[in-house]
Amino acid sequence: MLLLAITAPTALAFGFAGASAARSRIAPLRWLGQGYTAIVRGVPDIVFFLFFVIALDQAFEWLRHQVLCPDWEEPVRQGNDFVVCAAAKLPLSTAPQWVHEGYGFLLAVLTFAIVFGAFAANVLIGAMRAVPRAQMETAEAYGMSPRQAFWRILVPQMWTYALPGLSNLWMILIKATPLLFLLGVEDIVYWARELGGTKGPMFDYPHPDWRLWYFLALLVFYLGLTKVSEVVLGRLTTRLSHGQATAAGEAQRKAAMA
């Protein structure tokens, strides 16, 4: 739940930045936005999770190594091993356990945000294109600058078109949280497997194999979370569609007239 609460707005921020960059009139920035969405969406999630986290962790340690250990003479790459000085390790070996867990969780949040931010960017690009061009032309006719028209006309209206795609993305994000085990984070699926078994990492449990019942409880939990999400997103869609020139907004007007 903490991962969802942090990752969802972070991924949306990544997506908005990617969509804005993809629509930029500056060619390098536009190429960066288009490349971000194309590359991340084109790589399987599990491959990206396994590769990116290792690469990101090593990038952080390499930067610290360059600053803290300038006199280091041995190569950082030694075959398949990545070796930096002790002061550059993240986190430090002397750090308490919560620091190690927090660092792993931070990498997980950043990885999830980058992956799902690319999908959110694709949704937002489509939503921006769905806003009628006449709206932007009217804003320009009233003397608004491109920046003012973007923030005052385009952005407020695009959410109506983006919400269905973002709703699906939220559901996928809920189902993707078990991928945390790939990053070494002990999530709810990990504990269901560990506590439901007959043996744990420290001692034997005084019960038979209950993993079936634990995973059945997880099934009910995820279905309940999905149902609550559908209700909340449905109400949000109704609120955003009010007064909009969309199919949902037209249905609301007809219902009010009836």
N, C-alpha and C positions, 0 to 999 in steps of 0.2 A: 504494500500500500504506500509505503514511503517512496519507493522507486516510482510508482505511478504519479504521485503527487508532485515530485520534483521533475521527472522526465517529461511529462506532458507539456507543461509550459515552456520548458527548455527546448524541446523538439519543435514546438510551435514557433519559438523565436528563431531557431535555425532555419525552419521552413520559410518564415517571412523574409529573413535576410536573403536566403537563396532565391526566392521568387522575385524579390526586388532587384537583386543583382542580375537575374536572367532577363529582366525587362529594361535594364539600364541602357542608356544611349552610348555609354563608354564601352568600347569593344572589349578590352581586357576584362573588365568587371562582368560584362555579359557572358563572355566565354567561361569565366570562373563559375558563375551561377549555373550555367547550362552543364558544364562538366561535372559539377558537384552532384546534381540530380541524376545525370546519366550514369556516372560511375558507381555511385552508392546503390542506386536502384538495380544496376545490372549485376551486382555481386551477391551471391547467396548470403543470407544473414549470418548463418553459422560460420561461414568462411571469414566474413568480415569481423565477427566477434573474436574468432581465434587469432586472426592476424593483427587487427588494429590495436587491440589492447596490449599485446606484446610490443608492437612497434612504438606505441605511445609511451609506454613505461620506459623503454630503452631510450627514447628521445629525451625524456625528462632527465634520466640519469646521465646521459651523455652531456647535456648542457651543464648540469651541476659538476660533472667531472672536469669539463673545460675550465670552469671558474674556480673550483676548490682545489684542484690538483694539477696545476700547470706544469709541474716538474715530472709528471708521470711519463716514463719512457717506454713502457711496454705497450703493445698494440691493444686497443680495446676489443677488437675482434680476434679471437684465438680459436680458429676452427668454428665449431658450432657454439662456442661459449662467448658470452658477452661479459667482459670483466672490466669493472671500474673500481676506483679506490673506495675504501670503506666509507669515507665521508660523503660520497656522492650517491650512495645507495638510498633508494626510496622504498619504504621508509627505513630509517636506521635500525640496525639490529637491536639497539638498546631501547627502542621506542616501545611503549606499552602496547598491549594487544589491541586496544580500541583504536589506536592509530593505524595499525596494519589493516584492521577491518574497515575503518573509515576510508583509507586510501583505495582499497579494492572497490568499495561502494562508489567512490567518486569516479573511478575509471569506468565502472558499469554505467553510471548515469550519463557520462560523457559519450560513451559508445552508443547507448540506446538513443540519445538525443541526436547524434549525427546520422544514424541509420534512419530513424523515423522522421527526422527533419527533412531528409531528401524526399520522402514520400509526401510529407506535408507541403513541401515547396511545389511539387507537381500539382497538388490539389489547388493550392493558392494561385498558381499561374493560370489554371483553367478558370478559377473563380474571377480573377481580374479581367480575363478576356470576356467573360460572360456579362459583365456590366455594360449596358448599352453605350456605344460610342457617343451617342447624342448627349449623354450626361456630361461627358468630358468636354465636348464641343461647346455646350452651353456654359460650362464653368469658364472656359477660355474666352468666350464671348463677353462674359461679365468682367473680364480683366484679371482673372486668377492666373497666377504663375503655374507652371507644370507641377511644382512642389505642392502648392496649395491645393490644386485640383486632385492630386494624388491622395493627400491626407484627409481632405474634407469631403471629397465626392467618391473616389474610387474605394478607399479602404473601408469606410462605413458600410457601403453597399455590398462589398464582395463577400462578407461573412454569410449572407443568406445563401449564396451559391456554393460556398465552401463547406458549410456545415455538414451536408450529407457525406461528403468524402472524408471529412475530419472525424465524423462519427464512426465510420468504418475503420479508420485508422486507430481510433481509441480502442475499439474492440480487439483489433489485432494486437495492439500493445498489451492489453490485458492478458491475452493468450501467450504472448512472447516472454512474459516475465520469468517463466521457468528456465529460460536460457541463462539466468544468473549463475546457475551451477557451473557453466563453462568458464565463468570468471572467478570462481572460487568463493562466491558469496552464498552463504547458507540461507536459502529462501524457504518458503513454506513447503514446496515440493521436496526439498532436501530433508526437512524435518519429518515430513510424513513418511518418507522411506526409512529414515533412521529410527524413529520412535515406533513405527509399526512392525519392525523386524524383531527377531528374537535376540539379536546381539547388537550392541552399540559400540562406539569406539573406545569406551571406558569400561563397560561392564555388561553382563547379560541381563536381559529384562525378564521379569517373572511372569511372562505371558507368551502364548504361542504367536505365530506369525499373523499379525493384524493389519498388514499393509493394505489388503483389499478394502478393509473398512476405512482406513485412513484416506485412501485415494477416493473412495466413494464420498467421504465427507468433503474432500477437495472438489469433486464434481459438483456437489450441491453448492459449495461456496462460490465457485466460478459462475455457475448458472445464475445464482442470486445476484452476484455483482454485475453480470451482464444485463439482467432484467432491470436493476436499479438504474444502470447507465442508459438503457433505452428510454425509460420514463423521463429522466432528467433531460436527455438530449431531445426527446420529442417536445417537451415543453419549451425548451430553448429555441427549437426550430419554429414553433408556433409564434413565439414572441418576436423573433427576428423577421418573420415573414409578414408581420402586420404592416399593411400599407405599401408593400413592395409589389412591383410589377412582375410577379412570378406566379407559377401555377398554384402554389400554396396560398399566396396572397389573394389571388382571384377566388379561390375556394372560400376564403374567409369573408370576402365581400359578398359573395352569393349567399353564404349562410346568414350573414347579417341582414340582407335584404329579404330573405325568406322569413 
